[in-house]
Amino acid sequence: MDENCTHDCSTCGSDCASRQKPESMQEPMNQYSDVKNVIAVVSGKGGVGKSLVTSLMACKMRAGGSDTAILDADITGPSIPKVFGLDDARAEGSEAGILPKVSQSGIEMISVNLLLEDTGAPVVWRGPVIAGVVKQFWSEVCWGDVDYMFVDMPPGTGDVPLTVFQSLPVKGILIVTSPQELVGMIVEKAVRMAEMMNVPVLGIVENMSYYECPDCGKRHSIFGESHLEETAQRHGIRTLARLPIDPAIAKACDAGKIEELSAPWLDEMAAAIREALPTE
């Protein structure tokens, strides 16, 4: 640095180290891929339905005519293939890279369960190895043309979420919650991580929000009254959807027929994503 430096780069033409842009940590995209928008589905805790929301949103966007894909970044708890009826399928490779499996409606996906010989075997790997697999899912899979890729994230703010935010060009995140009061703290952690990584929050989704009686149509708050609106307002983010407790959802997931669900509760969220992240 020049000893006469005023630290005002706007008045200086020197090419010193202090004005160099930091090197990007993003992994290169596979040469046979063109992914326009990457959306991470996150939560600060497990069991709130990230995989369900990821799968349903991929189906919803696909039904609307978009080319969609799912990258299952929950390496130690993969569930995406099963809900699409692909739990017995295996991904294949070519000289170009790994070929994703394709669902009945045309959704591309990759998951560690599509690579393991025994899908029931636990993935007992350390953090750096798991993070490396997530990077490979991005850089070594031949995704082709994709309008919206949904990344099913593991819970929390540890190694894998950090790897996804740093290594993939994430355009926005969807935060999944449940009605319990402790969710406020969980959401705050997810929002703050998004702010730290400079990734916009597209909106918040509440799963298991209510149960609607099939006889009288009355809605019951099984897990207590929702705190979604106050939580969303406190953090300045949009409430995009409330998913009901519906045995039909669980039945479709168990049978690998999630693509047969219409999921009207996600129409507003699909519209919001198309508005925020247009493909043209």
Residue frames as qw, qx, qy, qz and C-alpha x, y, z in Angstrom:
[[0.000, 0.888, 0.460, 0.000, 0.00, 0.00, 0.00],
 [0.340, 0.613, -0.038, 0.712, 1.18, 3.52, -0.83],
 [0.391, -0.262, -0.531, 0.705, 2.41, 5.36, 2.28],
 [0.112, 0.063, 0.019, -0.992, 0.37, 8.37, 1.13],
 [0.222, -0.363, -0.839, -0.338, -2.84, 6.32, 0.87],
 [0.293, -0.187, 0.210, -0.914, -5.95, 8.19, 2.02],
 [0.209, 0.178, 0.937, -0.215, -8.08, 4.99, 2.03],
 [0.510, 0.570, 0.239, -0.598, -10.45, 6.69, -0.43],
 [0.551, 0.035, 0.735, 0.394, -10.38, 4.30, -3.40],
 [0.424, 0.786, 0.449, -0.015, -12.64, 6.58, -5.47],
 [0.112, 0.966, -0.180, -0.147, -9.79, 9.09, -5.85],
 [0.364, -0.588, 0.691, 0.211, -7.06, 6.54, -6.46],
 [0.773, 0.459, -0.294, -0.325, -6.01, 4.54, -9.50],
 [0.026, -0.512, 0.853, -0.102, -3.56, 2.20, -7.79],
 [0.830, -0.022, -0.459, -0.316, -4.16, -1.54, -8.12],
 [0.060, -0.454, 0.764, -0.455, -3.28, -2.45, -4.54],
 [0.253, -0.100, -0.961, 0.053, -4.32, -5.59, -2.67],
 [0.126, 0.273, 0.627, -0.719, -6.84, -3.76, -0.49],
 [0.498, 0.380, 0.007, -0.779, -9.08, -3.03, -3.47],
 [0.240, 0.142, -0.897, -0.342, -9.02, -6.51, -4.94],
 [0.762, -0.187, -0.101, -0.612, -12.36, -8.32, -4.93],
 [0.530, -0.335, 0.752, -0.206, -12.42, -11.43, -2.73],
 [0.200, 0.184, -0.881, -0.388, -12.16, -14.68, -4.62],
 [0.751, -0.112, -0.110, -0.642, -15.50, -16.38, -5.14],
 [0.328, -0.260, 0.881, -0.219, -16.07, -19.63, -3.23],
 [0.791, 0.287, 0.165, -0.514, -18.77, -20.82, -5.62],
 [0.581, -0.094, 0.770, 0.245, -18.33, -24.21, -7.22],
 [0.206, 0.276, -0.533, -0.773, -18.43, -24.24, -11.03],
 [0.776, 0.233, 0.291, -0.509, -21.64, -25.52, -12.58],
 [0.654, 0.044, 0.710, 0.259, -21.44, -28.70, -14.63],
 [0.023, -0.294, 0.462, 0.836, -20.81, -27.75, -18.26],
 [0.157, -0.268, -0.823, -0.475, -23.98, -29.57, -19.32],
 [0.183, -0.628, -0.687, 0.316, -26.13, -27.63, -16.87],
 [0.029, 0.359, 0.116, 0.926, -27.96, -24.32, -17.00],
 [0.315, -0.582, -0.705, 0.255, -29.68, -23.68, -13.67],
 [0.069, 0.651, 0.178, 0.735, -31.32, -20.27, -13.61],
 [0.392, -0.629, 0.189, -0.644, -32.58, -20.05, -10.02],
 [0.522, -0.024, -0.796, 0.306, -31.44, -21.90, -6.89],
 [0.492, -0.583, 0.023, -0.645, -33.81, -21.75, -3.90],
 [0.287, 0.145, -0.856, 0.405, -32.80, -23.16, -0.52],
 [0.646, -0.528, -0.335, -0.439, -35.52, -24.55, 1.76],
 [0.344, 0.293, -0.649, 0.612, -34.35, -24.06, 5.33],
 [0.614, -0.696, -0.207, -0.311, -35.28, -24.21, 8.99],
 [0.063, -0.690, 0.588, -0.417, -33.43, -23.86, 12.25],
 [0.509, -0.242, 0.759, -0.325, -34.66, -27.24, 13.49],
 [0.128, 0.066, -0.922, -0.361, -35.58, -30.66, 12.15],
 [0.046, 0.355, 0.919, -0.166, -38.99, -32.24, 11.75],
 [0.236, 0.512, 0.265, -0.783, -40.88, -29.19, 10.52],
 [0.672, 0.540, 0.499, -0.090, -41.36, -30.40, 6.94],
 [0.002, -0.692, 0.416, 0.590, -38.55, -28.99, 4.78],
 [0.203, -0.091, 0.888, 0.402, -38.49, -32.07, 2.56],
 [0.287, 0.593, 0.746, -0.097, -42.27, -31.94, 2.16],
 [0.174, 0.867, 0.095, -0.457, -42.23, -28.26, 1.18],
 [0.125, -0.516, 0.643, 0.551, -39.28, -28.85, -1.16],
 [0.257, 0.142, 0.916, 0.272, -41.07, -31.71, -2.92],
 [0.248, 0.719, 0.622, -0.186, -44.44, -29.98, -3.14],
 [0.089, 0.826, -0.094, -0.549, -42.94, -26.76, -4.47],
 [0.155, -0.317, 0.768, 0.534, -40.98, -28.63, -7.14],
 [0.240, 0.398, 0.875, 0.131, -44.25, -30.32, -8.15],
 [0.162, 0.819, 0.396, -0.383, -46.16, -27.04, -8.11],
 [0.022, 0.718, -0.342, -0.606, -43.60, -25.21, -10.26],
 [0.194, -0.102, 0.878, 0.426, -43.38, -28.16, -12.63],
 [0.257, 0.572, 0.777, -0.054, -47.16, -28.27, -13.00],
 [0.141, 0.867, 0.149, -0.455, -46.98, -24.59, -13.94],
 [0.719, 0.688, 0.034, 0.089, -44.71, -25.38, -16.86],
 [0.035, -0.873, 0.484, -0.051, -41.28, -24.73, -15.36],
 [0.795, 0.232, -0.527, 0.190, -38.33, -27.10, -15.57],
 [0.501, -0.741, 0.275, -0.352, -37.59, -27.99, -11.96],
 [0.691, 0.231, -0.635, 0.258, -35.02, -29.96, -10.01],
 [0.671, -0.714, 0.063, -0.190, -34.29, -31.00, -6.43],
 [0.476, 0.458, -0.635, 0.400, -30.84, -31.20, -4.88],
 [0.781, -0.562, -0.246, -0.112, -31.17, -33.20, -1.66],
 [0.267, 0.638, -0.500, 0.521, -28.55, -31.65, 0.61],
 [0.679, -0.496, 0.352, -0.411, -29.82, -33.49, 3.69],
 [0.468, 0.447, -0.760, -0.055, -27.12, -36.13, 3.30],
 [0.022, 0.139, -0.914, 0.381, -27.67, -37.96, 6.60],
 [0.370, 0.340, 0.711, -0.492, -31.47, -37.90, 6.37],
 [0.163, 0.148, -0.561, -0.798, -32.39, -38.18, 2.69],
 [0.410, 0.341, 0.761, -0.370, -36.08, -38.64, 1.95],
 [0.363, 0.503, -0.199, -0.758, -36.70, -37.04, -1.43],
 [0.238, 0.182, -0.850, -0.434, -36.49, -40.19, -3.64],
 [0.048, 0.243, 0.944, -0.218, -39.04, -42.10, -1.55],
 [0.303, 0.539, 0.429, -0.659, -41.80, -39.49, -1.78],
 [0.438, 0.540, -0.344, -0.631, -41.42, -39.57, -5.58],
 [0.953, 0.127, 0.196, -0.193, -41.49, -43.36, -5.75],
 [0.621, 0.656, -0.412, 0.124, -37.80, -43.58, -6.64],
 [0.560, -0.670, 0.457, -0.167, -36.50, -45.23, -3.46],
 [0.880, -0.057, 0.443, 0.163, -35.36, -48.29, -5.44],
 [0.617, 0.769, 0.007, 0.167, -33.81, -46.25, -8.27],
 [0.674, -0.440, 0.167, 0.570, -30.11, -45.60, -8.68],
 [0.235, 0.899, -0.158, -0.335, -28.39, -42.69, -10.39],
 [0.877, 0.207, 0.244, 0.358, -26.11, -43.52, -13.30],
 [0.225, -0.765, 0.243, 0.553, -23.06, -41.83, -14.71],
 [0.754, 0.598, 0.171, 0.212, -21.47, -41.04, -18.04],
 [0.629, 0.136, -0.011, 0.766, -18.34, -39.33, -19.29],
 [0.010, -0.663, -0.148, -0.734, -20.19, -36.04, -18.86],
 [0.163, -0.337, 0.533, -0.759, -20.97, -36.62, -15.18],
 [0.146, 0.207, 0.899, -0.357, -23.69, -37.99, -12.92],
 [0.251, -0.292, -0.574, -0.723, -27.14, -38.28, -14.46],
 [0.344, -0.067, 0.513, -0.783, -30.00, -37.23, -12.16],
 [0.112, 0.339, 0.934, 0.032, -33.07, -39.39, -11.81],
 [0.243, -0.101, -0.242, -0.934, -36.27, -38.02, -13.27],
 [0.361, 0.201, 0.726, -0.550, -39.70, -38.32, -11.66],
 [0.375, 0.472, 0.790, 0.115, -42.90, -39.24, -13.45],
 [0.216, 0.913, 0.309, -0.153, -43.76, -35.58, -14.10],
 [0.620, 0.638, -0.018, 0.455, -40.22, -34.70, -15.21],
 [0.325, -0.910, 0.220, -0.137, -38.59, -33.35, -12.04],
 [0.680, 0.407, -0.513, 0.331, -34.83, -34.02, -11.93],
 [0.597, -0.746, 0.179, -0.236, -33.29, -34.97, -8.60],
 [0.612, 0.340, -0.634, 0.330, -30.15, -36.19, -6.91],
 [0.652, -0.636, 0.201, -0.361, -29.87, -37.62, -3.41],
 [0.085, -0.534, 0.835, -0.104, -27.35, -39.74, -1.57],
 [0.684, 0.044, 0.661, -0.305, -29.97, -42.51, -1.45],
 [0.775, 0.593, -0.006, -0.217, -29.76, -42.68, -5.23],
 [0.374, 0.700, -0.602, 0.087, -26.08, -43.55, -4.91],
 [0.367, -0.415, 0.768, -0.322, -26.05, -46.02, -2.01],
 [0.369, 0.042, -0.896, -0.244, -26.40, -49.76, -2.58],
 [0.334, -0.454, -0.801, 0.205, -28.30, -50.10, 0.70],
 [0.100, -0.630, -0.155, -0.755, -30.66, -47.17, 1.24],
 [0.684, -0.670, -0.244, -0.155, -31.18, -48.25, 4.84],
 [0.746, -0.064, -0.251, 0.614, -27.49, -47.93, 5.71],
 [0.232, -0.918, -0.157, 0.281, -26.67, -44.90, 7.88],
 [0.529, 0.694, -0.095, 0.479, -24.44, -42.23, 6.41],
 [0.652, -0.700, -0.043, 0.287, -21.78, -41.95, 9.11],
 [0.609, 0.447, 0.047, 0.653, -19.54, -39.30, 7.57],
 [0.358, -0.483, -0.229, 0.765, -17.79, -36.30, 9.04],
 [0.192, 0.828, 0.243, -0.468, -18.81, -32.75, 8.14],
 [0.014, 0.622, -0.484, -0.615, -16.14, -32.04, 5.48],
 [0.188, 0.029, 0.921, 0.340, -17.02, -35.24, 3.59],
 [0.235, 0.651, 0.700, -0.174, -20.73, -34.41, 3.65],
 [0.119, 0.816, -0.008, -0.565, -20.01, -30.87, 2.46],
 [0.116, -0.393, 0.718, 0.563, -17.90, -32.30, -0.35],
 [0.257, 0.329, 0.895, 0.159, -20.79, -34.48, -1.53],
 [0.212, 0.806, 0.415, -0.365, -23.09, -31.45, -1.68],
 [0.027, 0.705, -0.370, -0.604, -20.55, -29.64, -3.87],
 [0.182, -0.113, 0.885, 0.413, -20.34, -32.68, -6.14],
 [0.304, 0.572, 0.752, -0.126, -24.12, -32.75, -6.47],
 [0.215, 0.865, 0.094, -0.443, -23.87, -29.25, -7.94],
 [0.069, 0.740, -0.505, -0.439, -20.73, -29.49, -10.06],
 [0.120, -0.263, 0.920, 0.265, -20.74, -33.11, -11.24],
 [0.431, 0.432, 0.771, -0.183, -24.43, -33.70, -11.99],
 [0.085, 0.108, 0.559, 0.818, -25.63, -33.02, -15.54],
 [0.212, 0.448, 0.593, -0.634, -28.72, -31.00, -14.69],
 [0.258, 0.486, 0.653, 0.521, -29.49, -29.71, -18.16],
 [0.079, -0.409, -0.118, -0.901, -31.86, -26.73, -18.39],
 [0.340, -0.501, -0.735, 0.307, -33.50, -25.94, -15.05],
 [0.089, -0.727, -0.186, -0.655, -35.69, -22.93, -14.26],
 [0.476, -0.672, 0.270, -0.499, -35.97, -23.58, -10.52],
 [0.638, 0.096, -0.725, 0.242, -33.78, -25.83, -8.40],
 [0.601, -0.684, 0.060, -0.409, -34.95, -26.43, -4.82],
 [0.412, 0.362, -0.743, 0.384, -32.29, -27.43, -2.31],
 [0.765, -0.541, -0.287, -0.202, -33.60, -29.52, 0.59],
 [0.156, 0.648, -0.542, 0.512, -31.37, -28.37, 3.44],
 [0.574, -0.248, -0.714, 0.315, -30.52, -30.19, 6.67],
 [0.357, -0.880, -0.300, -0.086, -31.67, -28.44, 9.86],
 [0.605, -0.628, -0.017, 0.488, -29.61, -25.81, 11.60],
 [0.257, 0.954, -0.150, -0.044, -26.82, -23.46, 10.55],
 [0.705, -0.484, 0.450, 0.258, -23.84, -25.82, 10.42],
 [0.391, -0.327, 0.648, 0.566, -21.44, -27.17, 7.81],
 [0.358, 0.363, 0.771, 0.382, -23.87, -28.10, 5.03],
 [0.145, 0.905, 0.392, -0.082, -26.04, -24.94, 5.06],
 [0.208, -0.810, 0.261, 0.482, -22.86, -22.86, 5.07],
 [0.418, -0.137, 0.728, 0.526, -21.49, -24.92, 2.17],
 [0.338, 0.625, 0.674, 0.202, -24.68, -24.46, 0.16],
 [0.033, 0.958, 0.187, -0.214, -24.74, -20.69, 0.67],
 [0.250, -0.736, 0.426, 0.463, -21.06, -20.32, -0.19],
 [0.373, -0.179, 0.801, 0.433, -20.77, -22.87, -3.00],
 [0.259, 0.513, 0.765, 0.291, -24.07, -22.51, -4.88],
 [0.016, 0.159, 0.137, 0.978, -25.54, -19.33, -6.42],
 [0.068, -0.536, -0.807, 0.238, -28.55, -19.27, -4.09],
 [0.004, 0.439, 0.306, 0.845, -31.07, -16.64, -5.23],
 [0.465, -0.439, 0.117, -0.760, -33.36, -16.88, -2.21],
 [0.129, 0.029, -0.947, 0.292, -34.54, -19.01, 0.69],
 [0.614, -0.435, -0.356, -0.554, -37.87, -20.32, 1.93],
 [0.062, -0.295, 0.757, -0.580, -38.13, -20.72, 5.70],
 [0.622, -0.293, -0.650, -0.325, -40.29, -23.60, 6.96],
 [0.156, -0.293, 0.607, -0.722, -41.78, -23.44, 10.45],
 [0.364, -0.408, -0.834, -0.079, -44.43, -25.07, 12.62],
 [0.283, -0.775, -0.279, -0.492, -46.97, -23.36, 14.94],
 [0.690, -0.490, -0.380, 0.373, -45.14, -23.81, 18.25],
 [0.145, -0.988, -0.024, 0.048, -44.11, -20.63, 20.05],
 [0.622, -0.525, 0.367, 0.449, -40.43, -21.61, 20.07],
 [0.672, 0.487, 0.399, 0.390, -40.47, -21.22, 16.30],
 [0.075, 0.997, 0.009, 0.025, -39.81, -17.48, 16.66],
 [0.443, -0.717, 0.484, 0.237, -36.30, -18.21, 17.85],
 [0.715, 0.069, 0.619, 0.318, -35.80, -20.81, 15.12],
 [0.470, 0.795, 0.322, 0.209, -36.89, -18.41, 12.39],
 [0.121, -0.971, 0.177, 0.104, -34.63, -15.69, 13.73],
 [0.593, -0.441, 0.576, 0.350, -31.59, -17.94, 13.40],
 [0.626, 0.371, 0.586, 0.356, -32.47, -18.76, 9.79],
 [0.236, 0.946, 0.199, 0.099, -33.13, -15.10, 8.93],
 [0.295, -0.878, 0.315, 0.208, -29.87, -13.95, 10.47],
 [0.646, -0.179, 0.616, 0.414, -27.89, -16.59, 8.59],
 [0.517, 0.652, 0.474, 0.290, -29.52, -15.45, 5.35],
 [0.013, 1.000, -0.015, -0.015, -28.53, -11.88, 6.14],
 [0.514, -0.640, 0.476, 0.314, -24.96, -12.92, 6.90],
 [0.572, 0.038, 0.689, 0.443, -24.75, -14.73, 3.55],
 [0.166, 0.406, -0.195, -0.877, -26.49, -11.84, 1.74],
 [0.073, -0.197, -0.893, -0.398, -29.32, -14.06, 0.47],
 [0.411, -0.171, 0.009, -0.895, -32.89, -12.69, 0.37],
 [0.245, 0.174, 0.896, -0.326, -35.70, -14.45, 2.23],
 [0.187, -0.196, -0.644, -0.715, -38.51, -15.10, -0.25],
 [0.607, -0.396, -0.107, -0.681, -41.01, -15.93, 2.47],
 [0.200, -0.240, 0.849, -0.427, -42.05, -18.14, 5.35],
 [0.640, -0.104, -0.611, -0.455, -44.18, -21.30, 5.26],
 [0.454, -0.317, 0.628, -0.547, -45.99, -22.82, 8.23],
 [0.500, 0.036, -0.832, -0.238, -46.40, -26.58, 8.10],
 [0.364, -0.341, -0.835, 0.233, -48.85, -28.52, 10.28],
 [0.061, -0.232, 0.088, -0.967, -50.72, -25.24, 10.68],
 [0.576, -0.022, 0.318, -0.753, -54.20, -26.65, 11.30],
 [0.111, 0.118, 0.978, 0.128, -56.47, -29.66, 10.97],
 [0.457, 0.042, -0.142, -0.877, -59.75, -29.24, 9.11],
 [0.498, 0.087, 0.792, -0.343, -62.53, -31.54, 10.24],
 [0.032, -0.026, -0.795, -0.605, -63.89, -33.45, 7.23],
 [0.058, -0.542, -0.838, 0.039, -67.39, -33.53, 8.79],
 [0.064, -0.867, -0.405, 0.284, -68.00, -29.93, 9.90],
 [0.505, 0.688, 0.088, 0.514, -65.20, -28.08, 8.12],
 [0.362, -0.926, 0.080, -0.066, -64.02, -26.40, 11.33],
 [0.587, 0.542, -0.456, 0.392, -60.30, -25.81, 11.67],
 [0.764, -0.642, -0.046, 0.047, -58.48, -26.94, 14.81],
 [0.206, 0.808, -0.498, 0.239, -55.05, -25.73, 15.95],
 [0.937, -0.158, -0.304, 0.070, -53.53, -29.06, 17.01],
 [0.692, 0.023, -0.283, 0.663, -50.18, -27.55, 18.00],
 [0.240, -0.615, -0.316, 0.682, -51.60, -24.38, 19.51],
 [0.307, 0.909, 0.213, -0.186, -52.39, -20.99, 18.05],
 [0.726, 0.408, 0.117, 0.541, -50.12, -19.85, 15.24],
 [0.312, -0.789, 0.019, 0.529, -47.50, -17.16, 15.84],
 [0.652, 0.278, 0.434, 0.555, -46.67, -16.97, 12.14],
 [0.206, 0.870, 0.261, 0.363, -47.91, -13.46, 11.39],
 [0.359, -0.926, 0.112, 0.039, -46.18, -11.79, 14.32],
 [0.732, -0.326, 0.404, 0.441, -42.98, -13.68, 13.57],
 [0.566, 0.471, 0.423, 0.529, -43.09, -12.71, 9.90],
 [0.027, 0.953, 0.159, 0.259, -43.83, -9.05, 10.69],
 [0.561, -0.776, 0.175, 0.229, -41.05, -8.88, 13.25],
 [0.609, -0.268, 0.507, 0.548, -38.52, -9.96, 10.63],
 [0.276, 0.640, -0.183, -0.693, -40.08, -8.12, 7.72],
 [0.022, -0.149, 0.898, 0.414, -40.75, -11.23, 5.62],
 [0.597, 0.011, -0.279, -0.752, -43.82, -12.47, 3.79],
 [0.564, -0.002, 0.771, -0.296, -46.15, -15.23, 4.92],
 [0.300, 0.302, -0.646, -0.633, -46.56, -17.34, 1.81],
 [0.662, -0.085, -0.644, -0.374, -48.41, -20.49, 2.85],
 [0.502, -0.322, 0.628, -0.500, -50.00, -22.53, 5.62],
 [0.475, 0.124, -0.829, -0.268, -50.03, -26.29, 5.14],
 [0.748, -0.363, 0.077, -0.549, -52.71, -28.35, 6.90],
 [0.306, -0.253, 0.907, -0.138, -52.35, -31.58, 8.82],
 [0.766, 0.290, -0.116, -0.562, -53.90, -33.89, 6.24],
 [0.748, -0.182, 0.638, 0.014, -53.67, -37.69, 6.23],
 [0.777, 0.602, 0.181, 0.006, -53.81, -37.57, 2.43],
 [0.210, 0.876, -0.431, 0.054, -50.42, -35.83, 2.37],
 [0.433, -0.507, 0.740, -0.090, -48.78, -38.51, 4.51],
 [0.827, 0.208, 0.514, -0.094, -50.44, -41.26, 2.48],
 [0.646, 0.762, -0.048, 0.005, -49.19, -39.82, -0.81],
 [0.010, 0.804, -0.588, 0.086, -45.64, -39.42, 0.54],
 [0.614, -0.301, 0.720, -0.116, -45.55, -42.98, 1.91],
 [0.802, 0.370, 0.467, -0.029, -46.80, -44.34, -1.41],
 [0.438, -0.206, 0.463, 0.743, -44.32, -42.30, -3.48],
 [0.228, 0.600, 0.643, 0.418, -47.15, -40.42, -5.16],
 [0.180, -0.577, -0.253, 0.755, -46.57, -36.85, -4.02],
 [0.042, -0.090, 0.459, 0.883, -46.97, -35.67, -7.61],
 [0.158, -0.476, -0.795, -0.342, -50.67, -36.60, -7.45],
 [0.202, -0.650, -0.505, 0.531, -51.37, -33.95, -4.77],
 [0.265, 0.793, 0.331, 0.438, -52.79, -30.66, -6.06],
 [0.509, -0.327, -0.280, 0.746, -51.54, -28.61, -3.04],
 [0.113, 0.813, 0.354, 0.447, -53.67, -25.47, -3.59],
 [0.475, -0.840, -0.113, 0.238, -52.22, -23.93, -0.39],
 [0.586, -0.355, 0.295, 0.666, -48.98, -23.33, -2.32],
 [0.450, 0.704, 0.421, 0.354, -50.44, -21.36, -5.24],
 [0.086, -0.996, 0.002, -0.015, -49.58, -18.01, -3.66],
 [0.574, -0.613, 0.420, 0.344, -46.04, -19.13, -2.94],
 [0.666, 0.222, 0.538, 0.467, -45.52, -20.33, -6.51],
 [0.269, 0.879, 0.281, 0.275, -46.73, -16.97, -7.82],
 [0.319, -0.927, 0.158, 0.122, -44.43, -15.11, -5.43],
 [0.673, -0.329, 0.495, 0.440, -41.42, -17.12, -6.55],
 [0.558, 0.499, 0.485, 0.452, -42.17, -16.51, -10.23],
 [0.052, 0.976, 0.145, 0.154, -42.51, -12.79, -9.53],
 [0.445, -0.827, 0.291, 0.179, -39.31, -12.57, -7.49],
 [0.408, -0.411, 0.716, 0.390, -37.25, -14.86, -9.70],
 [0.731, 0.571, 0.058, -0.370, -38.43, -14.67, -13.31],
 [0.760, -0.111, 0.540, 0.343, -36.77, -17.00, -15.79],
 [0.527, 0.550, 0.400, 0.509, -36.97, -14.65, -18.76]]
